Amino acid sequence: MYDQLDNLNITIDKSVKSITRAACMYLSLAIEYGILLTENPTARIVIYDNHIDFGVSMNPMMDMINGALLPHFYKENNRVVYRFIGDANCEVNDQVIDYVGNDCIEANEESHVFQQMYTKFGIN
């Protein structure tokens, strides 16, 4: 199933113009986890200025869960979302999402998710 990570349908909402390289690295990990949670690599994933919407979960184990799933991941109206709240380490200024955390980001720059995000939406 995860061989489909090459062709993800990732878009940004009009509230976001671009994403810094560091934020692409950080959020690409969140997107990979979101895809694993939802078991839906063909979903239309939308990045907003305060969350990522992964669409409807195809994971039958998630049917009975409402609310918090993992840190920053929530099920809302039968959709899985990742919220930039608390220690999510991202903030938006002038429609640019930036990583503001102190941790070293361990994302793989060769990751298909990172490459797709940075190619489409990334700035240095």
C-alpha positions as CSV (number, residue, x, y, z in Angstrom):
1,M,0.0,0.0,0.0
2,Y,2.8,2.5,0.9
3,D,4.4,2.2,-2.5
4,Q,1.7,4.7,-3.5
5,L,3.6,7.4,-1.5
6,D,5.2,8.4,-4.8
7,N,1.9,9.9,-6.0
8,L,0.3,11.6,-3.1
9,N,-2.4,14.2,-3.6
10,I,-1.0,16.9,-1.4
11,T,-2.4,20.4,-1.8
12,I,-2.3,23.7,0.2
13,D,-5.2,25.8,1.1
14,K,-5.4,29.4,0.0
15,S,-4.4,30.4,3.5
16,V,-0.9,29.1,2.8
17,K,1.5,30.3,0.0
18,S,4.6,28.3,0.8
19,I,6.4,26.1,3.4
20,T,10.0,26.5,4.5
21,R,12.4,23.6,3.9
22,A,12.6,22.8,7.7
23,A,8.8,22.8,8.0
24,C,8.5,20.5,4.9
25,M,10.9,18.1,6.7
26,Y,8.9,18.3,9.9
27,L,5.5,18.1,8.3
28,S,6.5,15.3,5.9
29,L,6.9,13.1,8.9
30,A,3.4,14.1,10.2
31,I,2.0,13.3,6.7
32,E,3.6,9.8,6.7
33,Y,2.2,9.1,10.2
34,G,-1.2,10.4,9.0
35,I,-1.2,8.1,6.0
36,L,-0.3,5.2,8.3
37,L,-3.1,6.1,10.7
38,T,-5.8,6.5,8.0
39,E,-4.5,3.7,5.8
40,N,-5.6,5.9,2.9
41,P,-2.6,6.9,0.7
42,T,-5.0,8.0,-2.1
43,A,-6.7,10.6,0.0
44,R,-6.6,14.3,-0.9
45,I,-4.3,15.7,1.8
46,V,-4.8,19.5,2.4
47,I,-2.4,21.6,4.3
48,Y,-4.0,24.6,6.0
49,D,-2.5,27.4,8.1
50,N,-3.3,25.5,11.3
51,H,-3.8,21.9,10.4
52,I,-3.4,19.1,7.9
53,D,-6.6,17.3,6.8
54,F,-6.0,13.6,5.8
55,G,-9.6,13.0,4.8
56,V,-11.6,9.9,5.8
57,S,-9.9,7.1,7.5
58,M,-9.9,3.7,5.8
59,N,-8.6,2.0,8.9
60,P,-11.4,-0.1,10.5
61,M,-9.8,0.2,13.9
62,M,-10.4,3.9,13.9
63,D,-14.2,3.6,13.4
64,M,-15.0,3.7,17.1
65,I,-12.5,6.4,18.0
66,N,-13.4,10.1,18.4
67,G,-11.1,12.9,19.6
68,A,-7.4,12.6,20.2
69,L,-5.5,9.7,18.5
70,L,-1.9,10.6,19.0
71,P,-0.2,13.8,19.9
72,H,-1.5,16.5,17.4
73,F,-3.6,13.9,15.6
74,Y,-7.4,14.0,16.0
75,K,-10.5,12.5,14.5
76,E,-13.0,15.2,13.7
77,N,-16.2,14.6,11.8
78,N,-14.9,11.2,10.7
79,R,-11.8,12.9,9.2
80,V,-8.2,12.6,10.6
81,V,-6.4,16.0,11.1
82,Y,-3.0,17.0,12.4
83,R,-3.2,20.3,14.3
84,F,-0.4,22.8,14.7
85,I,-1.0,23.4,18.4
86,G,1.0,23.4,21.6
87,D,4.4,21.9,20.8
88,A,3.7,21.2,17.2
89,N,6.7,23.5,16.4
90,C,5.2,25.2,13.3
91,E,3.8,28.6,12.9
92,V,2.5,30.7,10.1
93,N,3.7,34.2,9.2
94,D,2.6,36.0,6.0
95,Q,1.1,32.7,4.7
96,V,4.4,30.8,5.1
97,I,4.5,27.8,7.4
98,D,7.9,27.6,9.2
99,Y,9.4,25.2,11.7
100,V,10.1,27.0,15.0
101,G,11.1,24.1,17.2
102,N,14.5,23.6,18.8
103,D,14.9,19.9,18.0
104,C,17.0,18.7,15.1
105,I,14.7,17.4,12.5
106,E,15.3,13.8,11.6
107,A,13.3,13.6,8.3
108,N,14.9,11.9,5.4
109,E,15.4,14.3,2.6
110,E,15.1,11.4,0.2
111,S,11.6,10.7,1.4
112,H,9.0,10.8,-1.3
113,V,6.7,12.9,0.9
114,F,9.3,15.5,1.6
115,Q,10.4,15.6,-2.1
116,Q,6.8,16.2,-3.2
117,M,6.1,18.8,-0.6
118,Y,9.3,20.7,-1.1
119,T,9.1,20.6,-4.9
120,K,5.6,21.9,-4.9
121,F,5.5,24.4,-2.0
122,G,9.0,24.8,-0.5
123,I,11.1,27.8,0.0
124,N,14.5,28.0,1.8
